[in-house]
């Protein structure tokens, strides 16, 4: 039995995408070219897929060029930068690199309840 290219769960014989991820993909494709992250999440939450499946779908990096979440983050970053008149060239690979670097960055030790010094 094949595994889904998005969630890595069973997809059935000769199928690259499971039924849940197929529904999620259609929901995203139905949004058109310009949509907010909130609109996308609302569309995904309206499907019968579980929250866990939605997270796996958004984190899928099928071609090694960044996850669906990375593509959306790059697009939103570029739209925001253009809106405020700033030059931008953010792409999904840059977002992926930043996300991966953040995972390996040592985190400062904090006591329970202590605020993160890097967040305002």
Biopython code that builds the backbone (N, CA, C, O; Angstrom):
import numpy as np
from Bio.PDB.StructureBuilder import StructureBuilder

atoms = [
    (1, "UNK", "N", (0.843, -1.174, 0.000)),
    (1, "UNK", "CA", (0.000, 0.000, 0.000)),
    (1, "UNK", "C", (0.893, 1.243, 0.000)),
    (1, "UNK", "O", (1.895, 1.298, 0.714)),
    (2, "UNK", "N", (0.523, 2.232, -0.802)),
    (2, "UNK", "CA", (1.303, 3.458, -0.933)),
    (2, "UNK", "C", (1.064, 4.387, 0.256)),
    (2, "UNK", "O", (0.071, 4.271, 0.974)),
    (3, "UNK", "N", (2.011, 5.314, 0.439)),
    (3, "UNK", "CA", (1.874, 6.320, 1.491)),
    (3, "UNK", "C", (1.612, 7.680, 0.856)),
    (3, "UNK", "O", (2.129, 7.989, -0.218)),
    (4, "UNK", "N", (0.817, 8.471, 1.523)),
    (4, "UNK", "CA", (0.465, 9.814, 1.065)),
    (4, "UNK", "C", (1.713, 10.698, 1.046)),
    (4, "UNK", "O", (2.511, 10.668, 1.983)),
    (5, "UNK", "N", (1.880, 11.482, -0.014)),
    (5, "UNK", "CA", (3.054, 12.349, -0.116)),
    (5, "UNK", "C", (2.989, 13.518, 0.862)),
    (5, "UNK", "O", (4.009, 14.154, 1.130)),
    (6, "UNK", "N", (1.814, 13.806, 1.395)),
    (6, "UNK", "CA", (1.665, 14.907, 2.339)),
    (6, "UNK", "C", (1.804, 14.460, 3.791)),
    (6, "UNK", "O", (2.646, 14.980, 4.524)),
    (7, "UNK", "N", (0.991, 13.508, 4.204)),
    (7, "UNK", "CA", (0.950, 13.137, 5.624)),
    (7, "UNK", "C", (1.717, 11.858, 5.945)),
    (7, "UNK", "O", (1.900, 11.525, 7.116)),
    (8, "UNK", "N", (2.163, 11.146, 4.927)),
    (8, "UNK", "CA", (2.943, 9.900, 5.070)),
    (8, "UNK", "C", (2.124, 8.750, 5.652)),
    (8, "UNK", "O", (2.693, 7.756, 6.103)),
    (9, "UNK", "N", (0.801, 8.873, 5.649)),
    (9, "UNK", "CA", (-0.059, 7.786, 6.093)),
    (9, "UNK", "C", (-0.535, 6.997, 4.874)),
    (9, "UNK", "O", (-0.311, 7.420, 3.740)),
    (10, "UNK", "N", (-1.178, 5.873, 5.093)),
    (10, "UNK", "CA", (-1.640, 5.026, 3.993)),
    (10, "UNK", "C", (-2.591, 5.804, 3.085)),
    (10, "UNK", "O", (-3.495, 6.501, 3.546)),
    (11, "UNK", "N", (-2.354, 5.660, 1.769)),
    (11, "UNK", "CA", (-3.200, 6.369, 0.812)),
    (11, "UNK", "C", (-3.990, 5.436, -0.091)),
    (11, "UNK", "O", (-4.865, 5.886, -0.831)),
    (12, "UNK", "N", (-3.699, 4.162, -0.043)),
    (12, "UNK", "CA", (-4.400, 3.206, -0.894)),
    (12, "UNK", "C", (-3.506, 2.755, -2.037)),
    (12, "UNK", "O", (-2.410, 3.281, -2.229)),
    (13, "UNK", "N", (-3.975, 1.793, -2.780)),
    (13, "UNK", "CA", (-3.202, 1.267, -3.898)),
    (13, "UNK", "C", (-3.134, 2.289, -5.027)),
    (13, "UNK", "O", (-4.154, 2.842, -5.437)),
    (14, "UNK", "N", (-1.934, 2.533, -5.523)),
    (14, "UNK", "CA", (-1.689, 3.403, -6.678)),
    (14, "UNK", "C", (-2.149, 4.842, -6.469)),
    (14, "UNK", "O", (-2.390, 5.553, -7.445)),
    (15, "UNK", "N", (-2.275, 5.283, -5.227)),
    (15, "UNK", "CA", (-2.674, 6.656, -4.940)),
    (15, "UNK", "C", (-1.528, 7.368, -4.231)),
    (15, "UNK", "O", (-0.966, 6.842, -3.271)),
    (16, "UNK", "N", (-1.184, 8.558, -4.702)),
    (16, "UNK", "CA", (-0.111, 9.329, -4.081)),
    (16, "UNK", "C", (-0.621, 10.185, -2.931)),
    (16, "UNK", "O", (0.155, 10.588, -2.063)),
    (17, "UNK", "N", (-1.921, 10.464, -2.919)),
    (17, "UNK", "CA", (-2.503, 11.352, -1.914)),
    (17, "UNK", "C", (-3.698, 10.651, -1.265)),
    (17, "UNK", "O", (-4.564, 10.113, -1.955)),
    (18, "UNK", "N", (-3.735, 10.664, 0.070)),
    (18, "UNK", "CA", (-4.857, 10.049, 0.796)),
    (18, "UNK", "C", (-6.110, 10.915, 0.633)),
    (18, "UNK", "O", (-6.032, 12.049, 0.162)),
    (19, "UNK", "N", (-7.237, 10.381, 1.017)),
    (19, "UNK", "CA", (-8.504, 11.098, 0.829)),
    (19, "UNK", "C", (-8.561, 12.390, 1.651)),
    (19, "UNK", "O", (-9.058, 13.403, 1.158)),
    (20, "UNK", "N", (-8.063, 12.375, 2.898)),
    (20, "UNK", "CA", (-8.070, 13.598, 3.718)),
    (20, "UNK", "C", (-7.218, 14.694, 3.087)),
    (20, "UNK", "O", (-7.659, 15.838, 2.971)),
    (21, "UNK", "N", (-6.004, 14.349, 2.681)),
    (21, "UNK", "CA", (-5.111, 15.354, 2.091)),
    (21, "UNK", "C", (-5.627, 15.830, 0.738)),
    (21, "UNK", "O", (-5.390, 16.975, 0.354)),
    (22, "UNK", "N", (-6.323, 14.969, 0.020)),
    (22, "UNK", "CA", (-6.934, 15.364, -1.245)),
    (22, "UNK", "C", (-7.988, 16.442, -1.005)),
    (22, "UNK", "O", (-8.072, 17.416, -1.754)),
    (23, "UNK", "N", (-8.789, 16.262, 0.041)),
    (23, "UNK", "CA", (-9.805, 17.257, 0.400)),
    (23, "UNK", "C", (-9.128, 18.558, 0.833)),
    (23, "UNK", "O", (-9.579, 19.642, 0.463)),
    (24, "UNK", "N", (-8.052, 18.459, 1.612)),
    (24, "UNK", "CA", (-7.324, 19.653, 2.059)),
    (24, "UNK", "C", (-6.721, 20.393, 0.871)),
    (24, "UNK", "O", (-6.772, 21.621, 0.809)),
    (25, "UNK", "N", (-6.153, 19.651, -0.064)),
    (25, "UNK", "CA", (-5.552, 20.254, -1.255)),
    (25, "UNK", "C", (-6.610, 20.986, -2.077)),
    (25, "UNK", "O", (-6.366, 22.098, -2.548)),
    (26, "UNK", "N", (-7.765, 20.383, -2.252)),
    (26, "UNK", "CA", (-8.852, 21.031, -2.994)),
    (26, "UNK", "C", (-9.323, 22.292, -2.275)),
    (26, "UNK", "O", (-9.667, 23.281, -2.922)),
    (27, "UNK", "N", (-9.339, 22.263, -0.944)),
    (27, "UNK", "CA", (-9.751, 23.443, -0.172)),
    (27, "UNK", "C", (-8.779, 24.598, -0.397)),
    (27, "UNK", "O", (-9.205, 25.742, -0.553)),
    (28, "UNK", "N", (-7.482, 24.309, -0.415)),
    (28, "UNK", "CA", (-6.475, 25.356, -0.643)),
    (28, "UNK", "C", (-6.554, 25.853, -2.080)),
    (28, "UNK", "O", (-6.499, 27.060, -2.320)),
    (29, "UNK", "N", (-6.681, 24.946, -3.033)),
    (29, "UNK", "CA", (-6.764, 25.340, -4.439)),
    (29, "UNK", "C", (-8.012, 26.165, -4.712)),
    (29, "UNK", "O", (-8.010, 27.009, -5.609)),
    (30, "UNK", "N", (-9.071, 25.936, -3.958)),
    (30, "UNK", "CA", (-10.307, 26.683, -4.132)),
    (30, "UNK", "C", (-10.251, 28.110, -3.612)),
    (30, "UNK", "O", (-11.175, 28.889, -3.846)),
    (31, "UNK", "N", (-9.189, 28.461, -2.916)),
    (31, "UNK", "CA", (-9.070, 29.808, -2.353)),
    (31, "UNK", "C", (-8.675, 30.852, -3.389)),
    (31, "UNK", "O", (-8.897, 32.042, -3.166)),
    (32, "UNK", "N", (-8.106, 30.447, -4.499)),
    (32, "UNK", "CA", (-7.657, 31.397, -5.503)),
    (32, "UNK", "C", (-6.232, 31.850, -5.240)),
    (32, "UNK", "O", (-5.512, 31.249, -4.442)),
    (33, "UNK", "N", (-5.834, 32.919, -5.923)),
    (33, "UNK", "CA", (-4.439, 33.363, -5.872)),
    (33, "UNK", "C", (-4.098, 34.158, -4.618)),
    (33, "UNK", "O", (-2.986, 34.048, -4.103)),
    (34, "UNK", "N", (-5.023, 34.944, -4.126)),
    (34, "UNK", "CA", (-4.721, 35.805, -2.982)),
    (34, "UNK", "C", (-5.683, 35.492, -1.839)),
    (34, "UNK", "O", (-6.895, 35.670, -1.960)),
    (35, "UNK", "N", (-5.119, 35.026, -0.735)),
    (35, "UNK", "CA", (-5.931, 34.711, 0.432)),
    (35, "UNK", "C", (-5.098, 34.940, 1.675)),
    (35, "UNK", "O", (-3.869, 34.882, 1.645)),
    (36, "UNK", "N", (-5.793, 35.201, 2.765)),
    (36, "UNK", "CA", (-5.090, 35.398, 4.030)),
    (36, "UNK", "C", (-4.864, 34.046, 4.698)),
    (36, "UNK", "O", (-5.513, 33.053, 4.367)),
    (37, "UNK", "N", (-3.943, 34.032, 5.633)),
    (37, "UNK", "CA", (-3.673, 32.799, 6.375)),
    (37, "UNK", "C", (-4.935, 32.376, 7.123)),
    (37, "UNK", "O", (-5.234, 31.186, 7.226)),
    (38, "UNK", "N", (-5.663, 33.342, 7.637)),
    (38, "UNK", "CA", (-6.908, 33.062, 8.368)),
    (38, "UNK", "C", (-7.939, 32.406, 7.453)),
    (38, "UNK", "O", (-8.597, 31.443, 7.846)),
    (39, "UNK", "N", (-8.080, 32.928, 6.229)),
    (39, "UNK", "CA", (-9.023, 32.342, 5.273)),
    (39, "UNK", "C", (-8.644, 30.904, 4.955)),
    (39, "UNK", "O", (-9.508, 30.034, 4.848)),
    (40, "UNK", "N", (-7.347, 30.662, 4.805)),
    (40, "UNK", "CA", (-6.891, 29.313, 4.507)),
    (40, "UNK", "C", (-7.194, 28.376, 5.679)),
    (40, "UNK", "O", (-7.701, 27.272, 5.481)),
    (41, "UNK", "N", (-6.884, 28.818, 6.892)),
    (41, "UNK", "CA", (-7.156, 27.980, 8.060)),
    (41, "UNK", "C", (-8.646, 27.701, 8.209)),
    (41, "UNK", "O", (-9.038, 26.585, 8.551)),
    (42, "UNK", "N", (-9.476, 28.706, 7.955)),
    (42, "UNK", "CA", (-10.926, 28.497, 8.022)),
    (42, "UNK", "C", (-11.368, 27.454, 7.001)),
    (42, "UNK", "O", (-12.195, 26.594, 7.303)),
    (43, "UNK", "N", (-10.813, 27.532, 5.785)),
    (43, "UNK", "CA", (-11.162, 26.563, 4.735)),
    (43, "UNK", "C", (-10.709, 25.159, 5.124)),
    (43, "UNK", "O", (-11.433, 24.189, 4.902)),
    (44, "UNK", "N", (-9.514, 25.049, 5.702)),
    (44, "UNK", "CA", (-9.006, 23.737, 6.106)),
    (44, "UNK", "C", (-9.802, 23.175, 7.279)),
    (44, "UNK", "O", (-10.084, 21.977, 7.325)),
    (45, "UNK", "N", (-10.161, 24.036, 8.222)),
    (45, "UNK", "CA", (-10.927, 23.584, 9.387)),
    (45, "UNK", "C", (-12.347, 23.159, 9.001)),
    (45, "UNK", "O", (-12.981, 22.385, 9.718)),
    (46, "UNK", "N", (-12.842, 23.661, 7.876)),
    (46, "UNK", "CA", (-14.182, 23.295, 7.413)),
    (46, "UNK", "C", (-14.211, 21.898, 6.788)),
    (46, "UNK", "O", (-15.287, 21.361, 6.523)),
    (47, "UNK", "N", (-13.046, 21.315, 6.554)),
    (47, "UNK", "CA", (-12.984, 19.960, 5.994)),
    (47, "UNK", "C", (-13.125, 18.944, 7.127)),
    (47, "UNK", "O", (-12.999, 19.301, 8.298)),
    (48, "UNK", "N", (-13.386, 17.687, 6.786)),
    (48, "UNK", "CA", (-13.497, 16.664, 7.834)),
    (48, "UNK", "C", (-12.145, 16.194, 8.389)),
    (48, "UNK", "O", (-12.114, 15.344, 9.278)),
    (49, "UNK", "N", (-11.041, 16.726, 7.887)),
    (49, "UNK", "CA", (-9.709, 16.303, 8.338)),
    (49, "UNK", "C", (-9.453, 16.768, 9.770)),
    (49, "UNK", "O", (-9.921, 17.828, 10.184)),
    (50, "UNK", "N", (-8.704, 15.958, 10.518)),
    (50, "UNK", "CA", (-8.366, 16.298, 11.906)),
    (50, "UNK", "C", (-7.324, 17.414, 11.936)),
    (50, "UNK", "O", (-6.647, 17.674, 10.941)),
    (51, "UNK", "N", (-7.207, 18.066, 13.086)),
    (51, "UNK", "CA", (-6.192, 19.114, 13.247)),
    (51, "UNK", "C", (-4.794, 18.558, 13.017)),
    (51, "UNK", "O", (-3.950, 19.221, 12.415)),
    (52, "UNK", "N", (-4.548, 17.349, 13.492)),
    (52, "UNK", "CA", (-3.248, 16.706, 13.307)),
    (52, "UNK", "C", (-2.951, 16.511, 11.818)),
    (52, "UNK", "O", (-1.824, 16.731, 11.376)),
    (53, "UNK", "N", (-3.946, 16.105, 11.057)),
    (53, "UNK", "CA", (-3.772, 15.898, 9.616)),
    (53, "UNK", "C", (-3.516, 17.231, 8.911)),
    (53, "UNK", "O", (-2.706, 17.301, 7.987)),
    (54, "UNK", "N", (-4.202, 18.284, 9.346)),
    (54, "UNK", "CA", (-3.997, 19.613, 8.763)),
    (54, "UNK", "C", (-2.564, 20.072, 9.016)),
    (54, "UNK", "O", (-1.922, 20.610, 8.114)),
    (55, "UNK", "N", (-2.057, 19.869, 10.227)),
    (55, "UNK", "CA", (-0.675, 20.242, 10.550)),
    (55, "UNK", "C", (0.318, 19.482, 9.670)),
    (55, "UNK", "O", (1.264, 20.073, 9.149)),
    (56, "UNK", "N", (0.106, 18.182, 9.505)),
    (56, "UNK", "CA", (0.990, 17.382, 8.647)),
    (56, "UNK", "C", (0.937, 17.884, 7.213)),
    (56, "UNK", "O", (1.965, 17.966, 6.540)),
    (57, "UNK", "N", (-0.254, 18.217, 6.747)),
    (57, "UNK", "CA", (-0.437, 18.728, 5.387)),
    (57, "UNK", "C", (0.333, 20.033, 5.202)),
    (57, "UNK", "O", (1.043, 20.196, 4.209)),
    (58, "UNK", "N", (0.199, 20.962, 6.146)),
    (58, "UNK", "CA", (0.879, 22.255, 6.042)),
    (58, "UNK", "C", (2.394, 22.123, 6.142)),
    (58, "UNK", "O", (3.124, 22.931, 5.569)),
    (59, "UNK", "N", (2.871, 21.118, 6.860)),
    (59, "UNK", "CA", (4.310, 20.925, 7.042)),
    (59, "UNK", "C", (4.947, 20.052, 5.968)),
    (59, "UNK", "O", (6.159, 19.837, 5.991)),
    (60, "UNK", "N", (4.152, 19.546, 5.027)),
    (60, "UNK", "CA", (4.677, 18.666, 3.975)),
    (60, "UNK", "C", (5.633, 19.442, 3.070)),
    (60, "UNK", "O", (5.298, 20.511, 2.560)),
    (61, "UNK", "N", (6.813, 18.889, 2.884)),
    (61, "UNK", "CA", (7.836, 19.470, 2.006)),
    (61, "UNK", "C", (8.111, 18.443, 0.908)),
    (61, "UNK", "O", (9.100, 17.713, 0.961)),
    (62, "UNK", "N", (7.244, 18.397, -0.063)),
    (62, "UNK", "CA", (7.237, 17.335, -1.064)),
    (62, "UNK", "C", (8.471, 17.354, -1.956)),
    (62, "UNK", "O", (9.052, 16.302, -2.220)),
    (63, "UNK", "N", (8.877, 18.518, -2.422)),
    (63, "UNK", "CA", (9.983, 18.610, -3.373)),
    (63, "UNK", "C", (11.256, 19.168, -2.752)),
    (63, "UNK", "O", (12.214, 19.451, -3.471)),
    (64, "UNK", "N", (11.285, 19.332, -1.444)),
    (64, "UNK", "CA", (12.463, 19.885, -0.791)),
    (64, "UNK", "C", (12.628, 21.378, -1.003)),
    (64, "UNK", "O", (13.700, 21.927, -0.750)),
    (65, "UNK", "N", (11.575, 22.039, -1.466)),
    (65, "UNK", "CA", (11.620, 23.473, -1.736)),
    (65, "UNK", "C", (10.906, 24.284, -0.666)),
    (65, "UNK", "O", (10.685, 25.482, -0.841)),
    (66, "UNK", "N", (10.550, 23.652, 0.420)),
    (66, "UNK", "CA", (9.818, 24.315, 1.491)),
    (66, "UNK", "C", (8.429, 23.725, 1.613)),
    (66, "UNK", "O", (7.870, 23.208, 0.646)),
    (67, "UNK", "N", (7.884, 23.807, 2.803)),
    (67, "UNK", "CA", (6.553, 23.252, 3.062)),
    (67, "UNK", "C", (5.476, 24.196, 2.528)),
    (67, "UNK", "O", (5.763, 25.319, 2.114)),
    (68, "UNK", "N", (4.252, 23.724, 2.545)),
    (68, "UNK", "CA", (3.124, 24.567, 2.149)),
    (68, "UNK", "C", (3.084, 25.796, 3.050)),
    (68, "UNK", "O", (2.835, 26.908, 2.585)),
    (69, "UNK", "N", (3.330, 25.588, 4.333)),
    (69, "UNK", "CA", (3.374, 26.698, 5.290)),
    (69, "UNK", "C", (4.482, 27.694, 4.913)),
    (69, "UNK", "O", (4.292, 28.903, 5.044)),
    (70, "UNK", "N", (5.640, 27.196, 4.444)),
    (70, "UNK", "CA", (6.742, 28.069, 4.030)),
    (70, "UNK", "C", (6.357, 28.904, 2.809)),
    (70, "UNK", "O", (6.676, 30.091, 2.745)),
    (71, "UNK", "N", (5.670, 28.288, 1.839)),
    (71, "UNK", "CA", (5.220, 29.017, 0.652)),
    (71, "UNK", "C", (4.273, 30.143, 1.045)),
    (71, "UNK", "O", (4.387, 31.262, 0.544)),
    (72, "UNK", "N", (3.344, 29.846, 1.936)),
    (72, "UNK", "CA", (2.365, 30.843, 2.356)),
    (72, "UNK", "C", (3.041, 31.952, 3.154)),
    (72, "UNK", "O", (2.728, 33.128, 2.967)),
    (73, "UNK", "N", (3.960, 31.590, 4.036)),
    (73, "UNK", "CA", (4.690, 32.592, 4.823)),
    (73, "UNK", "C", (5.502, 33.504, 3.917)),
    (73, "UNK", "O", (5.527, 34.716, 4.125)),
    (74, "UNK", "N", (6.171, 32.938, 2.911)),
    (74, "UNK", "CA", (6.960, 33.741, 1.970)),
    (74, "UNK", "C", (6.058, 34.707, 1.204)),
    (74, "UNK", "O", (6.388, 35.883, 1.052)),
    (75, "UNK", "N", (4.936, 34.215, 0.730)),
    (75, "UNK", "CA", (4.015, 35.067, -0.023)),
    (75, "UNK", "C", (3.491, 36.201, 0.840)),
    (75, "UNK", "O", (3.446, 37.350, 0.400)),
    (76, "UNK", "N", (3.092, 35.885, 2.074)),
    (76, "UNK", "CA", (2.563, 36.907, 2.968)),
    (76, "UNK", "C", (3.638, 37.922, 3.348)),
    (76, "UNK", "O", (3.351, 39.114, 3.461)),
    (77, "UNK", "N", (4.870, 37.460, 3.545)),
    (77, "UNK", "CA", (5.978, 38.361, 3.866)),
    (77, "UNK", "C", (6.223, 39.333, 2.720)),
    (77, "UNK", "O", (6.406, 40.529, 2.945)),
    (78, "UNK", "N", (6.226, 38.824, 1.496)),
    (78, "UNK", "CA", (6.437, 39.675, 0.326)),
    (78, "UNK", "C", (5.303, 40.681, 0.153)),
    (78, "UNK", "O", (5.555, 41.844, -0.164)),
    (79, "UNK", "N", (4.065, 40.251, 0.355)),
    (79, "UNK", "CA", (2.925, 41.167, 0.243)),
    (79, "UNK", "C", (3.014, 42.277, 1.281)),
    (79, "UNK", "O", (2.768, 43.443, 0.972)),
    (80, "UNK", "N", (3.364, 41.917, 2.506)),
    (80, "UNK", "CA", (3.486, 42.911, 3.568)),
    (80, "UNK", "C", (4.616, 43.894, 3.269)),
    (80, "UNK", "O", (4.442, 45.102, 3.428)),
    (81, "UNK", "N", (5.760, 43.391, 2.842)),
    (81, "UNK", "CA", (6.899, 44.260, 2.534)),
    (81, "UNK", "C", (6.552, 45.225, 1.400)),
    (81, "UNK", "O", (6.880, 46.409, 1.472)),
    (82, "UNK", "N", (5.895, 44.728, 0.359)),
    (82, "UNK", "CA", (5.506, 45.594, -0.756)),
    (82, "UNK", "C", (4.517, 46.659, -0.296)),
    (82, "UNK", "O", (4.575, 47.802, -0.748)),
    (83, "UNK", "N", (3.616, 46.286, 0.597)),
    (83, "UNK", "CA", (2.611, 47.219, 1.094)),
    (83, "UNK", "C", (3.255, 48.394, 1.819)),
    (83, "UNK", "O", (2.779, 49.524, 1.714)),
    (84, "UNK", "N", (4.326, 48.139, 2.549)),
    (84, "UNK", "CA", (5.005, 49.217, 3.278)),
    (84, "UNK", "C", (6.164, 49.801, 2.480)),
    (84, "UNK", "O", (6.961, 50.572, 3.015)),
    (85, "UNK", "N", (6.263, 49.438, 1.200)),
    (85, "UNK", "CA", (7.252, 50.030, 0.312)),
    (85, "UNK", "C", (8.666, 49.510, 0.464)),
    (85, "UNK", "O", (9.616, 50.210, 0.113)),
    (86, "UNK", "N", (8.828, 48.322, 0.967)),
    (86, "UNK", "CA", (10.160, 47.745, 1.157)),
    (86, "UNK", "C", (10.462, 46.730, 0.062)),
    (86, "UNK", "O", (9.578, 45.988, -0.366)),
    (87, "UNK", "N", (11.720, 46.701, -0.391)),
    (87, "UNK", "CA", (12.087, 45.668, -1.365)),
    (87, "UNK", "C", (12.077, 44.300, -0.686)),
    (87, "UNK", "O", (12.372, 44.182, 0.503)),
    (88, "UNK", "N", (11.739, 43.290, -1.442)),
    (88, "UNK", "CA", (11.659, 41.957, -0.852)),
    (88, "UNK", "C", (11.966, 40.894, -1.889)),
    (88, "UNK", "O", (11.681, 41.058, -3.076)),
    (89, "UNK", "N", (12.545, 39.814, -1.429)),
    (89, "UNK", "CA", (12.800, 38.667, -2.308)),
    (89, "UNK", "C", (12.700, 37.371, -1.504)),
    (89, "UNK", "O", (13.402, 36.399, -1.784)),
    (90, "UNK", "N", (11.833, 37.371, -0.517)),
    (90, "UNK", "CA", (11.668, 36.187, 0.323)),
    (90, "UNK", "C", (11.033, 35.069, -0.489)),
    (90, "UNK", "O", (10.019, 35.271, -1.157)),
    (91, "UNK", "N", (11.638, 33.892, -0.423)),
    (91, "UNK", "CA", (11.071, 32.728, -1.097)),
    (91, "UNK", "C", (10.934, 31.596, -0.084)),
    (91, "UNK", "O", (11.468, 31.688, 1.022)),
    (92, "UNK", "N", (10.229, 30.536, -0.447)),
    (92, "UNK", "CA", (10.005, 29.439, 0.502)),
    (92, "UNK", "C", (11.292, 28.810, 1.036)),
    (92, "UNK", "O", (11.327, 28.361, 2.181)),
    (93, "UNK", "N", (12.347, 28.773, 0.224)),
    (93, "UNK", "CA", (13.609, 28.200, 0.703)),
    (93, "UNK", "C", (14.226, 29.044, 1.811)),
    (93, "UNK", "O", (14.808, 28.505, 2.752)),
    (94, "UNK", "N", (14.102, 30.371, 1.705)),
    (94, "UNK", "CA", (14.610, 31.241, 2.769)),
    (94, "UNK", "C", (13.810, 31.043, 4.055)),
    (94, "UNK", "O", (14.374, 30.998, 5.148)),
    (95, "UNK", "N", (12.502, 30.926, 3.913)),
    (95, "UNK", "CA", (11.654, 30.688, 5.086)),
    (95, "UNK", "C", (12.023, 29.355, 5.726)),
    (95, "UNK", "O", (12.124, 29.255, 6.949)),
    (96, "UNK", "N", (12.222, 28.334, 4.897)),
    (96, "UNK", "CA", (12.599, 27.005, 5.399)),
    (96, "UNK", "C", (13.928, 27.079, 6.146)),
    (96, "UNK", "O", (14.077, 26.493, 7.219)),
    (97, "UNK", "N", (14.893, 27.800, 5.575)),
    (97, "UNK", "CA", (16.211, 27.927, 6.208)),
    (97, "UNK", "C", (16.090, 28.613, 7.571)),
    (97, "UNK", "O", (16.687, 28.163, 8.549)),
    (98, "UNK", "N", (15.326, 29.693, 7.634)),
    (98, "UNK", "CA", (15.136, 30.410, 8.900)),
    (98, "UNK", "C", (14.459, 29.503, 9.924)),
    (98, "UNK", "O", (14.861, 29.464, 11.087)),
    (99, "UNK", "N", (13.430, 28.775, 9.489)),
    (99, "UNK", "CA", (12.708, 27.869, 10.391)),
    (99, "UNK", "C", (13.633, 26.791, 10.937)),
    (99, "UNK", "O", (13.581, 26.470, 12.125)),
    (100, "UNK", "N", (14.480, 26.228, 10.076)),
    (100, "UNK", "CA", (15.400, 25.178, 10.515)),
    (100, "UNK", "C", (16.491, 25.730, 11.429)),
    (100, "UNK", "O", (16.890, 25.064, 12.385)),
    (101, "UNK", "N", (16.978, 26.944, 11.145)),
    (101, "UNK", "CA", (17.978, 27.566, 12.016)),
    (101, "UNK", "C", (17.389, 27.861, 13.391)),
    (101, "UNK", "O", (18.072, 27.727, 14.406)),
    (102, "UNK", "N", (16.136, 28.258, 13.421)),
    (102, "UNK", "CA", (15.472, 28.560, 14.696)),
    (102, "UNK", "C", (15.401, 27.322, 15.585)),
    (102, "UNK", "O", (15.516, 27.420, 16.806)),
    (103, "UNK", "N", (15.212, 26.162, 14.967)),
    (103, "UNK", "CA", (15.145, 24.914, 15.738)),
    (103, "UNK", "C", (16.474, 24.587, 16.405)),
    (103, "UNK", "O", (16.494, 24.012, 17.493)),
    (104, "UNK", "N", (17.583, 24.948, 15.766)),
    (104, "UNK", "CA", (18.900, 24.597, 16.299)),
    (104, "UNK", "C", (19.499, 25.694, 17.173)),
    (104, "UNK", "O", (20.505, 25.466, 17.845)),
    (105, "UNK", "N", (18.896, 26.878, 17.172)),
    (105, "UNK", "CA", (19.410, 27.986, 17.976)),
    (105, "UNK", "C", (19.238, 27.658, 19.450)),
    (105, "UNK", "O", (18.152, 27.258, 19.869)),
    (106, "UNK", "N", (20.285, 27.820, 20.239)),
    (106, "UNK", "CA", (20.147, 27.545, 21.673)),
    (106, "UNK", "C", (19.147, 28.513, 22.304)),
    (106, "UNK", "O", (19.178, 29.718, 22.056)),
    (107, "UNK", "N", (18.283, 27.966, 23.103)),
    (107, "UNK", "CA", (17.266, 28.771, 23.764)),
    (107, "UNK", "C", (17.779, 29.224, 25.126)),
    (107, "UNK", "O", (18.384, 28.434, 25.850)),
    (108, "UNK", "N", (17.545, 30.494, 25.485)),
    (108, "UNK", "CA", (17.988, 30.959, 26.801)),
    (108, "UNK", "C", (17.219, 30.239, 27.905)),
    (108, "UNK", "O", (16.035, 29.933, 27.764)),
    (109, "UNK", "N", (17.913, 29.980, 28.993)),
    (109, "UNK", "CA", (17.262, 29.338, 30.135)),
    (109, "UNK", "C", (16.410, 30.368, 30.863)),
    (109, "UNK", "O", (16.871, 31.467, 31.171)),
    (110, "UNK", "N", (15.166, 30.002, 31.131)),
    (110, "UNK", "CA", (14.255, 30.897, 31.846)),
    (110, "UNK", "C", (13.564, 30.118, 32.947)),
    (110, "UNK", "O", (13.318, 28.917, 32.835)),
    (111, "UNK", "N", (13.264, 30.826, 33.994)),
    (111, "UNK", "CA", (12.488, 30.228, 35.072)),
    (111, "UNK", "C", (11.026, 30.184, 34.644)),
    (111, "UNK", "O", (10.603, 30.979, 33.804)),
    (112, "UNK", "N", (10.255, 29.272, 35.210)),
    (112, "UNK", "CA", (8.826, 29.220, 34.874)),
    (112, "UNK", "C", (8.162, 30.568, 35.116)),
    (112, "UNK", "O", (8.328, 31.168, 36.177)),
    (113, "UNK", "N", (7.415, 31.037, 34.130)),
    (113, "UNK", "CA", (6.714, 32.309, 34.240)),
    (113, "UNK", "C", (7.530, 33.506, 33.795)),
    (113, "UNK", "O", (6.983, 34.600, 33.653)),
    (114, "UNK", "N", (8.828, 33.330, 33.571)),
    (114, "UNK", "CA", (9.685, 34.431, 33.140)),
    (114, "UNK", "C", (9.446, 34.708, 31.658)),
    (114, "UNK", "O", (9.316, 33.778, 30.862)),
    (115, "UNK", "N", (9.390, 35.983, 31.292)),
    (115, "UNK", "CA", (9.117, 36.373, 29.912)),
    (115, "UNK", "C", (10.314, 36.086, 29.011)),
    (115, "UNK", "O", (11.461, 36.102, 29.457)),
    (116, "UNK", "N", (10.029, 35.824, 27.743)),
    (116, "UNK", "CA", (11.069, 35.619, 26.738)),
    (116, "UNK", "C", (11.702, 36.975, 26.442)),
    (116, "UNK", "O", (10.990, 37.891, 26.030)),
    (117, "UNK", "N", (13.017, 37.141, 26.638)),
    (117, "UNK", "CA", (13.652, 38.442, 26.426)),
    (117, "UNK", "C", (13.670, 38.869, 24.960)),
    (117, "UNK", "O", (13.890, 40.046, 24.674)),
    (118, "UNK", "N", (13.445, 37.946, 24.025)),
    (118, "UNK", "CA", (13.477, 38.276, 22.606)),
    (118, "UNK", "C", (12.100, 38.627, 22.058)),
    (118, "UNK", "O", (11.970, 38.984, 20.887)),
    (119, "UNK", "N", (11.092, 38.530, 22.881)),
    (119, "UNK", "CA", (9.732, 38.860, 22.438)),
    (119, "UNK", "C", (9.253, 40.082, 23.206)),
    (119, "UNK", "O", (9.581, 40.274, 24.377)),
    (120, "UNK", "N", (8.491, 40.880, 22.534)),
    (120, "UNK", "CA", (7.970, 42.100, 23.163)),
    (120, "UNK", "C", (6.537, 41.933, 23.520)),
    (120, "UNK", "O", (5.923, 42.854, 24.059)),
]
sb = StructureBuilder()
sb.init_structure("model")
sb.init_model(0)
sb.init_chain("A")
sb.init_seg("    ")
for serial, (resi, resn, name, xyz) in enumerate(atoms, 1):
    if name == "N":
        sb.init_residue(resn, " ", resi, " ")
    sb.init_atom(name, np.array(xyz, "f"), 0.0, 1.0, " ", f" {name:<3s}", serial, name[0])
structure = sb.get_structure()
